[in-house]
Amino acid sequence: MKNIDEVRVELSGVFAGLKDGSLDPKRAESMNNCAGKIINSLKVELEYYALTKEVPNIRFFKSN
């Protein structure tokens, strides 16, 4: 996943798979856990920029 839009698409797929029964709940849980860690690492980076009063240039937030 190269940007936040791709993360959203993947997580929407996880939701759809759970809803239609095509995705094992344990696998979905693992995928959501991993996505949460990615998102939390971005939060830490944004907090750092806020504390240092720098303007963030995070490619992951840029869409195609």
C-alpha positions in Angstrom: 0.0 0.0 0.0 1.5 3.2 -1.1 -0.9 5.7 0.3 -3.8 6.2 2.7 -6.3 5.8 -0.1 -5.0 2.3 -0.8 -5.3 1.5 3.0 -9.0 2.5 2.9 -9.6 0.3 -0.1 -8.0 -2.7 1.6 -9.9 -2.1 4.8 -13.1 -1.8 2.9 -12.3 -5.1 1.3 -11.8 -6.7 4.7 -15.2 -5.3 5.8 -16.9 -6.7 2.7 -15.2 -10.1 3.1 -16.5 -10.3 6.7 -19.9 -9.2 5.7 -20.3 -11.8 2.9 -18.5 -14.5 4.8 -15.6 -14.9 2.3 -12.9 -13.8 4.8 -12.0 -15.7 7.9 -12.6 -13.5 11.0 -9.2 -14.4 12.5 -7.5 -13.2 9.3 -9.6 -10.1 9.2 -8.5 -9.4 12.8 -4.9 -9.7 11.9 -5.2 -7.5 8.9 -7.0 -4.8 10.9 -4.4 -5.1 13.6 -1.6 -4.5 11.1 -3.5 -1.5 9.5 -4.0 0.0 13.0 -0.2 -0.2 13.6 0.5 1.6 10.3 -2.1 4.3 11.1 -0.7 4.7 14.7 2.8 5.1 13.3 1.5 7.9 11.1 -0.2 9.6 14.1 3.2 9.5 16.0 4.8 11.2 13.0 2.2 13.9 12.8 2.5 14.5 16.6 6.2 14.9 16.1 5.7 17.5 13.3 3.2 19.3 15.5 5.6 19.5 18.4 8.5 20.7 16.2 6.2 23.1 14.3 7.4 21.6 11.0 5.3 21.2 8.0 4.9 17.5 7.3 5.7 16.1 3.9 4.4 12.5 4.2 4.1 10.8 0.9 1.8 8.2 2.3 -1.0 10.8 2.7 -0.8 11.9 -1.0 -3.2 10.3 -3.4 -2.4 9.2 -6.9 
